[in-house]
């Protein structure tokens, strides 16, 4: 298992981000879905935890198939999906990812949100962490993302919010920007296959890093769309978008309950989990086929069914 901690700052408050992330995930999931492909919402319902209190449980199936890069399609079944389960007790969330055909593969993410610039140490006090783990600060403005996911309108270096007056973000913005909050994410990737474990886990962390940067960039770049929405309004938007997305990918949309348990003022319901995975088209070296391997030729025409029937008739 490879464990890394990511810290992503945003020019928002944690209360603002609570609404912004719900909006961003719903919109992003709908944009990335099409007939037969995309994010199917299976459950979205209130959940009570004896330790963390009231929150929201979400289960999604990310249908991929044709969205996979060519190297992955060669080694996976034609139809499969990734299951995402999220337990949200904002400002604390837990998210798990499992694969329908790889039982030895899983991703486990714990997230905490705080109103600071990422300077809280030992925020995850867990017995599951043995020894030190790598901590990476991700900068939504100046860290590179894959070129195919770049949108100039979503670039925090140039975006300026008409409603909040925030942005563009300049060098060193995390030290002087107010308000500011940080998403602390402890990510554990497990792929228990001998000979491939280290390389696959490192590759998955690289993909997760890109996902986190893209999702947080969008949450800020779309701030004028969701700023001012109440939790009731964003929950309504979430429900309508989920039903439209399920219909878009050709699935029978279940009756989705997007409601919240009554909570005290100090406790917040959590946002849904991370946006769907943007998969790389480039295969990691260990999965690339040998360049010198000859192509497998198709069966000769003399073995086709019509030819065999003609031969049988002649005999």
PyMOL commands that set and color helices and strands:
alter all, ss='L'
color gray80, all
select helices_A, chain A and resi 14-31+65-67+70-73+147-149+152-154+173-176+197-221+223-226+231-248+285-287+301-303+305-314
alter helices_A, ss='H'
color red, helices_A
select strands_A, chain A and resi 2-10+38-49+53-63+81-89+92-99+105-114+134-138+181-191
alter strands_A, ss='S'
color yellow, strands_A
deselect
rebuild
show_as cartoon
